[in-house]
Amino acid sequence: MTFEEKISRIDAIIQLMNKIDTPLEQQMALYEEGYKLINECSEFLEESEKKIIDINQKMENAD
């Protein structure tokens, strides 16, 4: 699943959890899925930031 797909799924999970008629068991499963996806997205963003910093440092050293 791509980063964008994960963000879309998190949004869908939030929508489902906000529905009053969503059973508690389903909400717990959705919460767990959402938590996992948020962690994966956070890790991806941290790795991306490190790559950008590394690229910028290499570009500055090349000058």
Helices and strands as residue ranges (DSSP letters): H 3-18, H 24-62
